[in-house]
Amino acid sequence: MTLKKFPIPGIRRAKRLCHKDFSAVFYIASYKKLFRVCFLLINLFASRQGGFRCFTPTLRIFKNRRTTMKHRIIRFAVIAFLCAAFASPAAAVDFLSAPATTAEVENLNALVEQVYGDIPEPDQKADIALIDKVQEKGSVPVIVRLRDGDLPFGFFADTMAARPEVIRGLQDAVVDDVLAQTPLSEAELNVKRFSIIPGMALLADPETLDVLLANPKVMDIVEDVAVPPALSQSVPLIGADGGGSFGGYTGDGWAVAILDTGVDKAHPFLTGKVVAEACYSSTVTGQSTTVCPGGVEESTAAGSGTYCNLSLNGCDHGTHVAGIAAGRNATFSGVAKDADIIAIQVFSNFGSDVMSWTSDQILGLQRVYALRNTYQIASANMSLGGGSYASYCDTAPQKSAIDTLRAAGIATVIASGNGSATSGISSPGCISSAVSVGSTTKADVVSSYSNSADILALLAPGSSINSSVPGTTYQSWSGTSMATPHVAGAWAVLKEAYPDAGVTEVLTALQETGVLVTDTRSGAANRVKPRIDVAAAVEALSVCATDDDCGGATPLCVSGTCVECEQDDDCDDFCVNNACVECRNAGDCTDGLYCNGVEACSAGVCADRADPCSGGTPHCIEASDRCVECTSSSHCDDGYACQSNICVEDCDLTILYKAPIAEKLKKDKKIKLKVTGDAGFDPYAPVTAGRFTIYKTKPVVKYKKGVLVKNELQVTVIVPAGTPPGSIEVHMTPCSGTIEVQ
């Protein structure tokens, strides 16, 4: 068997198993859980006098970061061999005294294979580095993504009705599992529940991580990392016409969400702009503290989206970004001067600086989604990030939330980062469904600090941008943070002009009409990317005047754009966002049947879910829409019968009667039965006789000198006319017998 790197949970549990005898430990090890094998191998290193007990130095094997899994297994094997050779406790003599047979070796190999599994590394639930970090630090903030095939990560907004309840159920199941197996409370776990994606964030110690790794509902576990604002200082550039509009469009009626360090809504440049606020900020012991008003970690109250304490580096960042996207005064303005702002504070205090936890970013994106029906939201701006990725980073936890917003027609616009990289951009901007933005100077040269890669979507002015800072003043800054709100604001302008345009449509217009800029920096290989030209994009989206200008898969001209449909009548089923789809929600897919599963609508396509019946009630009754244990005795184990859809211990009935003759049953006929049974027979129990109607019953129970001498049930049944020959089953809980129609 080829050994791979696998996580080794279970240190604390192993300690708790100290002083257990070998046989108990070996029994535990027979399970398929990795930590139980660890218990076995640790406990095999024992003293002669005290039985098989934990030997503390052995634990160092787990904690040595330089020790590969291969060497750990070798060390465990050596320990086991030494114990087999020299240990003497009676509890282990029989097992260790004889040489291992080939079958025993194969069984042990099979056990190890079951525990470790032949699974490629991408399928592991947690990276070995994260597991080591949890062991070393004692606790680490993590994001836990949950497994459920019925919850797609990209979907139409109208399919969301039942999603939060399903997600909550998954979260409850996993949290309850952790609480049941650890001494922690939910408050100590610091659980942050996500509502639109199947996942949550929490603080994981080694014991909690063990439980999560063993839970089949957990898909993967990643570290909840913190990233700074994408900030670097300089001077302003806005790219609108002299009147601050683009072909007459200014973003009026649309909103831009700013996920940042908070916004000073009292600034003259932003007066009356902020229509909604929220704050998501985390207190993590030894790392960060919340900056939300009142010391809470979540709030959507008025004032919650305000800027954080200016003594912290970066707390003026969000106000500057908001001004670029949608600020306005008498002399100059932001890109979408008539757009509204949704201020969402997602940063935490890290001492002298602020950074943003991934989990708080997800909560901020969820809030944008929750407000989609209250405000027309064009885009969500995230001028933040860290790391460097040359290709799409679609395993990032934020992706499913970004997918959800994109499906609802909301673009998530993210800075590429200020690391001067020419072959990689920051996360979460590297997510494929996001819109990543790099920076250019006034001379249309890629800014020296701007991260770039082949996956970069757009460029925008980011050098020397003048915008608002908390108070009443303005400052000139540079950075991809300044380029990003140019694109987020442009989205509001384009959505005002073409409200039915989807994210892909707007992005394509910006890419195809942008001014091409060549990145001549060393390592960039003369990469060419478009710097946005909003006025040209407005014009480009007007690609048709009449239906005659369209054809093929998009035959209709709607608001100057060729689309597939304008209303449901243009499609076989439904029209959603000018695209024909099979369904808008699960109700459009329902076939009225219960037992073939509840239908779901995923990304506009109907899909059957799994059979509704499973576990202890695997059989379905369509007539009553019920899942039951059995519908016939064939569904029960030997010695059991199906009674009222429940498997009960069987006993035989003895039925005395005059057999009815099928040829003579030309009309209903009454027959009398005398029913007795063996152990378990109760003459007062309900009785059924197939399609025969029970006319009346009379229990007869007699005792003589305290001894039961008669225990029977007299039954009159009505045999329906036309009853064919055959056996009729009679049931009395938990007994059964038969009547023969000849």
N, C-alpha and C positions, 0 to 999 in steps of 0.2 A: 504494500500500500504506500503510495506516495504521500508523505506528510506535508501539509500546508500550514500556514499560520492561522491559528484559530484563537478566538478570545478565551481567556481562562477566568471565568467568574467563580465566586464561591468562597473567597478567603474567609469572610466573617462567618459564613455558615459552617465552614470546616472547623473553625475554632469552637463553635457551639457543639460540635459533635465529639469534642475531646472526651476521653474516658468512657466512650461507648465500646462494647466488645466487638471483636472482629466480625463475628457472624452478622451482627446487625448492620455494620458498615457495608459488608459485602452484599447484603440483601439490597440495601439502598442503591449500591452501585449498579444493580441490574437494570435500573431505569436508563432511559436514553439521554438523560440530561448530563451535559459535560461536567457540571460542578460535582455531580455525584461520583464520577470517576476520580476527580481530584480528591474527594473525601477518602476513597478507598486507598489511593496511593499514599496520601499523607499519613493515614492511620496505620499503614503497613510498617512505617518506621517506628518501632516501638521498643519499650524496655522489656527485659525478660521477666522481672518480678511483677510489674504492675499491669500486665495484660497489654493489649494493643491500645496505645494512647498517642495523642497528637504529639509530635516532636517539633517544637517551635522553629528550630533552625531550618527545617524543611520548607517553611513558608517563604524563606528568602528566595527560593527557586522561582516563586511566582513573581516576586517584586523586582528581580534583576532585569532591567530594561534591555541589557545586552544579551540576555539569554534567549536564543531562538526557540521556537516551539519544538523543533527537532531535538535540541539538547535537553529541553525540559522532559520530554517523553523518555529519553535515554536515562536521565537521572531517576525518574520514577521507576523505570524498569529495574535499575540497579538496586534501588531501595527495596523493591518487592522481592528481588532475588535474595538479598541478604537476610530479609526476614524469613523467607522460606527455609534458608539454610540454618539459621541460628535461633529463631524465636521458639519459645517452649510453652506458651499458655495453652491450656487444655482446649479452649474455645477454638484454637486454630490447628491443633495437631492433625486432625483427620484430613484437613484440607491441604496442609503443607507437607505432610510426611511422605506422601507418594509422589513420584515424578509426574509431571504434567503429561497427559496423553495428548496425542495429535488432536483429538476431538476437543479437549479442553483448551488447547492453544487456539484452535480455530474459533471456539466460542468466545474466548477473550478478544481475539482479533475482531470478531464480528461486533462485539460490544463497543470496542474503540471506534470501529468504522461507523456504527450507528450514532455514536456520540459526536464524533467529529464531522461525519458526513463527507461525501465526495462532492463538495460544493465549491465552485470557483469563487475567488475572492470578491468580485462585485456583488455576489448574492449574500454576503455576510451582513448581519444586521448592524454591526458597529465596527469601526476601524480599530485595529489593535492599539493604535496610538491613543485613541480616545479612552479605551479601557485602562491602559497604563496610566493615563492622566488622572482618571477618576481614583485609581488606587493610590497615586502619589499625593494628590491634593485633598483627598477626602470627600470632595463633592465638586461637581462641575455642572453648570447650566447646559441642558441639552434640549433638542427638539425631537419629539417622538412622532414619527409618521405611522399612521394606523392602516391596517390592511382591510379593505372591503371592496370587492369587485363591482358592487353596485354604485360606487361613488366615483365617477370619472373626474379627472383633473382638469378637463376643459369641457365646457358645455354651454348651452344657451341659457340665458338668464331666466327664462320662463320655466325651466325645469327644476327650479330650486325649492319648491314649496316644502317638501318633507325633508330636505337635506340636513338642516340643523338638528332635527330630532334624531336622525340616524347617527349623525356624528356624535351627538351628546351621549347616545347609548353606547357607542364604541368607547368613548372617553371614560364613561362611568365604569365600564367593565374592566378596563386596564387599570384605572386608579384604584378601584376596589380590590383588584388582585394585589397591587402593591401594598395597600393598607392592611390587607389580611396577612401578608407575609413579612411585614416589617413593623417596627414599633412607631413609625412616623405617622403624623397627621397630614391631612391635605394641605393645611397651612404651612407645615414644615417643608412639604414638597415644593411649595411656591408654584402651584399649578396655574398655567395660563392656558385656557381652553380656546381653541380656534373654532369658528362657527361655520365657515364656508369650505374648509378643507379638512379632511380626516387626519387630525393631528393635534398636538398640544406641546407646550414647553413646560419643563419642570427642572428642579434641582436634584441631580442624581448622585447618591453616594454609592459605594460598591454594592451594598445589599440591594438597593433599589435597581441598580443596573442589572444585577443577576435576574431579578424578577422580570424586568422588561425584556431581556434577551430570551427568556424562556417562554414568553407569552406569544402564542401564535397570531394574535391580533396585531402585533407590532411588526411593521414592515421594515423600518430601519431607524437608527438612532444617530443623530449627528450633533456636533457641538453647537451650542447657541453662541455665535461669535459676535463681537462688537466691532463696528467700523466707524471711522471718523467722517465728518463732512468732507466732501471733495473740494477743498478750499485752497486758494492761492491768490495773493492780492494784486490789484491793478486798476484800469480806467474804462469808461462806458462806451458801448456801441449798441444801438437798438435796430435795426434794419427795417423800419417802417417808412412810409412816405411822409412828406412834410406835415400832413394833418394827423399822423399817428394811426392811419388805417391802411388796409390792404384791399384795394378795389372797393372801398366803401364798407368793408367788414371789420369789426373791432372786437369780436368775441361776445357781443351782447347776447344775454340770455343763457350763457354757458358759464360753467365754473371750472376752475383749476384747483385740484387738491395739492397742497404743499406739505409733504411729509419731511419735516426738518426739525430745527431747534426752536420752533415756535415763531409767531408773527406778532409784531407790534401793530395791532389794528388801529391804534390811535394816531399813528404816524400820518401826516398830511397826505403823503403819497398813497396811503391805503385806507383813508377814511371811508367808511361805509362799504368797504369791499368784502370784509370777512362775514360770511353768512352762516358758518358752522365751525365748531371747534371740537378738538379731542386731544387727549394726552395719554400716551402709553410709555411708561418709564419704569425701570426695574431697580429694586434694591436687592443686590446680591452680596451676601456677607463677604467682606474682604476685597470686593471689586468695585461695586457701584452703588449709588443711592438714587432714588427717584427725584425728579425735578418737578413733578406734577404739583399743582397748587394743593396745599393741605397735607402733603406727604403721602397721598394715595398713589397707587401704581396705575390706575386706569380711571379716566373721567371723560365724560362728554358734556360736562356742564359749561355754561357760558364762562369764558375766561380761561378755560382749560388749555386752549391752544396758544397761550401767550408765550413770549420768549423766556428762556431760562435766565438765571442770574448772570449778569454781564461780567462778574468776576471770573467766570469760567470761560476759557478760550472756546470760541465758536458759537456762543449763544446769540450773537447778532446775525448769524449766517442765514437763518430762515427768513428774517425780515428783508434782507438783501435779495434773496432768491424770489420771494413773493413779489417784490417791486418790479423785477425784470419781467416776470410772467404777466402781471396784470396791474401794475401801478399806474397812477395817473395824477397829474397836476396841470396847472395852467400853461406850463412851458414845455414839458416833455412827458413821455409816458412809457409804460412797458409795452410789450408786444400786443397783448389783448387788453387794451385800455378800458373796455367796458365789461370785461368778464368779472365774475365773482371769484372769491378765494375761500377755500375750505382749509383752515389751519389745523394741522395735525402734528403735534409735538411727539417725536419718537426717540429722543435722545436721553441719556442718563449721565449723571455726574460721576466721573472717574477720577476725581481729585482736583486737578487743575484744568482738565479738558472734559469735553463731552464726546461720547461715542454712542452708537445706536446698536442695540441687540437685535439680532435677526428676528427673534420672537416678537419684539415690539414693532418691527417693520410689518410683519404679517398682520398683527392686530390693527395697525394703521390702514393697511390695504383692505382688510375686512370692513373697516368703518366706511371707507370710500364706497365699497359695494353696497353697504346697508343704506347709504344716502342716495343711491342712484335714482330712486323713484321720487325723492323729495326735490332734488336739484338735477338739472341737465349737466352731467359731469363729462367734460371732454377728455381730461387727462389727469394723471397723478404724477407729480414731479418728485423724484428722489435724487437729490444732489448729494450722494453719499456713496461709499463703497470701499473695498479693499481687496488686496490680492491681485493676481494677474493671470488671465486665462486666454490662451490662443484660440480655443474652440469653445463652443457653447457649453455652459455649465448647467445643464438642465436637471442635474440632481440637487441643485440648490433648493432649500425648503420654501423659498418665496415663490417658486415657479407656479405652483398650483393656484395661488392667489392671483398672480399676474395673469394666468390663463383665464381665470374666472372673470376678471375685469375686462380682458380683451373680448371674451365672448359676449359681454354686455355692452360692447362698443366703446370701452374706456381704455385709452392707451396709458401704459406705465412707462414714463420717460425717465431714463437713468443715466447719470454721468459715467463716462468711461474711465475717469480717474486721472490723477495728476502725477503719476510716477515716471513720466517721460518714456514709458515703454513703447516700443514700435512693433511688438509682436504679441501683445496681450492687453486686455482691458479688465477692469475691476469687476468684482461681484457685488451686487446682483445684476449689473448691466450686461453681463455675459449670458444671461438667460435668453433663449431664442425668441420667446414671445414678448420680451421687453423691447423698447426702442432705445438703443444706446447712442450717446451723443459725445463727440469730441469737440475740441475747441480750435478756432482759427483767430487770427489777428485781423485788424482792419484791412490789411493788404492781402487778405485771402491766402495766408500762409498758415500751415498747421502750427499751432502754438507749441513752443519747445517742451512744455510740461505735459502736453496732452497724450494720454495713452491711446494707442491705435492697434488695430488688428484687422484681419480680413473680415471678421464678423461684425465690425463696427457698422452701425446703420447710417448715421448722419453726422455732419459737422454743423456747427453754428458759431456765431461770434461769441467769444469768451474772454478776450483780452481787453482790459481797460473798460469795464462796464460800470457805469455810474448808477447807483440805485440806493434805496432807502436803508438806513440802519436805525435801531431803536432810538427813540427820541424824536427829533425833528430834522435831523441832518441826513446828508448823503455822502457816500464814499465810493471811490473807484477801486474795484477789485478785479482780479483775473482768476480764471480757473474753469475747469469743465463744469463746476457748479454753476457758473454764470452762463455757460453755453446751453445747459440743459433746460432752464426755464424759457429760453428763446423758443425751443421746440414745443414745450408744454403749452406756452401761450399761443404759438402758431396753430396748435391743434384746436384751440377754442375758436380762433378766427375761421378756420376751415370748416369746423362743425356748424358754425353759424351760417356760413355760405351753403353748405351741403349737409344738413342734419342727418340724412340717411346714409352718409358715407361711413363705411366700417373702418376699423383700424388699419387693415391691410390696404384698403383703397387710399386712405389719406397718406400712409407711409409711402406707397408707390408714387403718388403724385409729388411728394416732397423729394423723393430720390430721383425721379425722372426729370424734374425741372430744376434741380439744384445746380449751383455753379460748381463745376468739377475742380477739385483742388488736389494737387499732387503732393504727397508727403515725401519730401526730399531728404529727410533726416536719415542718418546712418542706420541701417537695419530695416528701414521701411520699404525698401525695394520699389520706390516710386509708386507706392500704393495711391490709387485715385478714389476719392470719396466725395459725395455731393455736400456742399454747404447750402443750407436751405435758402430758398427764394420764395417767400410766402406768397407774394403777389403772383408770381408765375404759377405756383401750385393752385391758387384760387382759379386762375384761368384754365389750367390744365384739367381740372375736375369738370369743367364745362365742355365735355367732349361731344355733346350732341344737342341738337335743337329740336328734332322730332324723332319719332320712332324709325323713320327711314334712315337715320344716321347709324342705327344699331342693327344687330343681327346675331345669328348663331345662338349661343347660350344666354346672351343678354340682349333680348330683342326690344326692350322698352326703354324709352328716354324719360327719366324721372329726375326733375330738378337739374337738368343738364347732364345727367349721368346715365350711361347705358346699364340697365340692371335686368335681372332675371324676371322679376315680378314686382307689382305694385300692390296687389291685393290677393286674397286667397283664390279668387276666381281665375287668376292667371296660372295657377298650379294645380296639380292633381290633388294635393292635400292642403298645405298651408304656405303662406308667404311670411317669412320672418326676416327683417332687415334686408328686404329686397332679394331674398334668396328662397327658393322653393325647398321646403323641408317636409318630412313625413309626419312630424309631430312638433307640438309646442310644449306639451307637458305630458305627464304619464296618463292623464285622462284621455288624451287623443289615441292612446295605444290599447286601452282596455278592451278585451274581447268578451267580457262578462263572465268568464269562467274563473273559478277559484283554484282548482287543482293543478292547472298548468302553469302556475306562478303569476306573480304580480308583474305586469309589464312596466317597463321604464322607458323614458324618453331621454336619450343621450346624444347630445350634439345634433338634434333634429332627426334622429333615427330611432325607431322603436326596437327594443330588445327585450326578450324574455328574461326574467330573473330565474333564480333557482327555484326548484320545487318548494312550496311554502311549508311542507311538512318534513320534519327531521327529528333527530334525537329520540326521545322517548315516545313521541307521537308521530310515527313516520307514514301513517296511512291517511289518505284524504277521502272525505265524503263530500262530493260535489253538491248534493241536495241541501246540505245544511252548512256548507262552507266551513267544515271543521277538520282539524287534524286529530286523529285518535290513535290509540295504541294498537287496535286490531279491528278488523271488520269480519273476520272469520277465525275459527280456531287454528287454521293453518298458519296464522301469523304468530301463534304462541308457541312457547317451548313445550317439549314433551311433558305430559302431566298437568298441563294447563289448558283451559278453554277460554274462548272469547265470550265474555258476558257483558252486555251493555258497553261494548267497545273497549273493555278492559280485560286483560289476561288474568284469570283467577285460577287457583288450584282446582284441578278437576276432580269430580267424583261421579261414580256411575249411578244412574237412576234405573230402578226396576219399574216397568210400567205394565200393569195388567189391564187388558181391554179386549174387546171383540173387534178383530181387524175389519175395517171397512173395505168393501169391494168396489173397485173403481167403476166397473160397468154399471153398478146400481146407483151411482151418485148422480142421478139426474136432477136432484134438488138437494138443498142443504140438509145435512143430517147431523143430529146430536149423537155423540158417543160419550160414554162414561169411562174415566180412567181412574185407576188406583195406583198412586205413585209413591214409591219408597226409595230410599237410597242408603248408601253406606256413610262412613264418617263424613261429617260436614253437611249432611242433609238437614234442611230446615223447612218443615212443612208450611211455615208462615212466610217464606221468601216468595217474592214475585215469580210467576211462572210464565213462560212464553212457549208457544208451540208452532213455530214457523208461520205459515199462512192460515193455520186454524185459529178461529176466534175463541178466546176463553170466555165461556158463558157464565160459569160460576165455580167457586172453589170452596172446599170445606176441609180445614186441617183436622185430623183426628189424632189426638195425643192422649195416651192412657198410662197411668202408673199403678203398680200394685206393690204395696209395702215399700214405697219409695223407689221401686225399680221400674224403668221405662219398659212397658210391654207392647205398646203400639205407638208407632210414629209414622203416619202416612198422610197423604193429601189426596182427597177425592176431588176430581176435576171433571167438569162437563165442558166439552169443546164442541164447536160447530164446524163440521167439515164442509167446505164450500162445494156446491154442485160442480161437476166436471173435474174434480181433483184427479190428476193422473196417478198411476202407480208410482211408488217410490218411497223413500225414507223421509220422514218429517222429524226434525230435531227438536227436542224439548229441553228447555234450559230452566234451571233454578239455581241461583247463585249459591255455591259455585259448581253445581252438578249439571250433568246432561245425560240424555238418553234418546231413544228413537221410537217412532211409531211407523209401522209399515202399512202402506196402502197397497192392497194386492190387486 
